[in-house]
Amino acid sequence: MTELKIIKKDGSEVEFDKKKIIEACKSAGASEETAKVIADEVSEELPKIHSSKVRELVLKKLEKRDQEAAKAWLQFDIREKGKE
Protein backbone atom coordinates (compact mmCIF):
# COMPACT_ATOMS: atom_id res chain seq x y z
CA MET A 1 0.00 0.00 0.00
CA THR A 2 1.19 3.50 -0.82
CA GLU A 3 2.05 5.73 2.12
CA LEU A 4 -0.66 8.34 2.57
CA LYS A 5 0.35 11.93 3.21
CA ILE A 6 -1.63 14.81 4.64
CA ILE A 7 -0.77 18.38 3.68
CA LYS A 8 -0.98 20.60 6.75
CA LYS A 9 -2.08 24.26 6.75
CA ASP A 10 1.55 25.39 6.75
CA GLY A 11 2.27 23.29 3.64
CA SER A 12 4.24 20.60 5.45
CA GLU A 13 3.44 16.95 4.80
CA VAL A 14 2.89 14.34 7.48
CA GLU A 15 2.09 10.66 7.32
CA PHE A 16 -1.63 9.90 7.58
CA ASP A 17 -2.59 8.41 10.95
CA LYS A 18 -6.06 6.86 11.28
CA LYS A 19 -5.69 6.92 15.07
CA LYS A 20 -5.94 10.72 14.99
CA ILE A 21 -9.36 10.50 13.31
CA ILE A 22 -10.50 7.88 15.81
CA GLU A 23 -9.40 10.00 18.75
CA ALA A 24 -10.98 13.17 17.32
CA CYS A 25 -14.32 11.41 16.79
CA LYS A 26 -14.22 9.87 20.26
CA SER A 27 -13.38 13.26 21.78
CA ALA A 28 -16.50 14.61 20.11
CA GLY A 29 -18.54 11.86 21.78
CA ALA A 30 -18.71 9.17 19.08
CA SER A 31 -18.40 5.54 20.12
CA GLU A 32 -15.16 3.64 19.46
CA GLU A 33 -16.97 1.56 16.82
CA THR A 34 -18.34 4.61 14.99
CA ALA A 35 -14.96 6.34 15.15
CA LYS A 36 -13.18 3.30 13.66
CA VAL A 37 -15.72 2.91 10.86
CA ILE A 38 -15.38 6.60 9.96
CA ALA A 39 -11.58 6.40 10.04
CA ASP A 40 -11.67 3.36 7.74
CA GLU A 41 -14.10 5.03 5.33
CA VAL A 42 -12.12 8.27 5.20
CA SER A 43 -8.81 6.45 4.70
CA GLU A 44 -10.28 4.68 1.66
CA GLU A 45 -10.93 8.10 0.10
CA LEU A 46 -7.50 9.54 0.78
CA PRO A 47 -4.92 10.07 -1.87
CA LYS A 48 -2.91 13.15 -0.85
CA ILE A 49 -5.19 15.90 0.40
CA HIS A 50 -5.21 18.91 2.70
CA SER A 51 -5.98 18.35 6.37
CA SER A 52 -9.03 20.62 6.00
CA LYS A 53 -10.47 18.17 3.44
CA VAL A 54 -9.88 15.26 5.85
CA ARG A 55 -11.72 17.23 8.52
CA GLU A 56 -14.58 17.89 6.10
CA LEU A 57 -14.84 14.19 5.14
CA VAL A 58 -14.75 13.06 8.77
CA LEU A 59 -17.37 15.60 9.82
CA LYS A 60 -19.75 14.65 6.98
CA LYS A 61 -19.53 10.98 7.89
CA LEU A 62 -19.83 11.73 11.60
CA GLU A 63 -23.00 13.77 10.93
CA LYS A 64 -24.57 10.72 9.24
CA ARG A 65 -23.70 8.35 12.09
CA ASP A 66 -23.74 10.49 15.23
CA GLN A 67 -25.31 13.96 14.99
CA GLU A 68 -24.58 14.81 18.63
CA ALA A 69 -20.88 14.08 18.21
CA ALA A 70 -20.86 16.16 15.02
CA LYS A 71 -22.46 19.07 16.89
CA ALA A 72 -19.87 18.78 19.65
CA TRP A 73 -17.10 18.81 17.04
CA LEU A 74 -18.50 21.98 15.45
CA GLN A 75 -18.90 23.67 18.84
CA PHE A 76 -15.27 22.85 19.60
CA ASP A 77 -14.24 24.38 16.25
CA ILE A 78 -16.14 27.55 17.07
CA ARG A 79 -14.50 27.78 20.51
CA GLU A 80 -11.04 27.22 19.01
CA LYS A 81 -11.54 29.85 16.30
CA GLY A 82 -12.42 32.30 19.03
CA LYS A 83 -9.01 31.67 20.61
CA GLU A 84 -7.10 32.55 17.43
TAFENWO-V956050 format. One record per backbone hydrogen bond with DSSP energy under -0.5 kcal/mol. NH is the residue of the N-H (numbers start at 0). CO is the residue of the C=O. Records with the same first field share a line. If there is no record, write none. Layout:
BEGIN
NH: CO ; CO
END
This chain:
BEGIN
4: 46
5: 13
6: 48
7: 5 ; 11
10: 7
13: 5
15: 3
19: 16
20: 16 ; 17
21: 17
22: 18
23: 19
24: 20
25: 21
26: 22
27: 23
28: 25
29: 24
34: 30
35: 31
36: 32
37: 33
38: 34
39: 35
40: 36
41: 37
42: 38
43: 39
44: 40 ; 41
45: 42
46: 44
48: 4
50: 6
52: 49
53: 49
54: 50
55: 51
56: 52
57: 53
58: 54
59: 55
60: 56
61: 57
62: 58
63: 59
64: 60
65: 61
69: 65
70: 66
71: 67
72: 68
73: 69
74: 70
75: 71
76: 72
77: 73
78: 74
79: 75
80: 76
81: 77
82: 78 ; 79
83: 79 ; 80
END
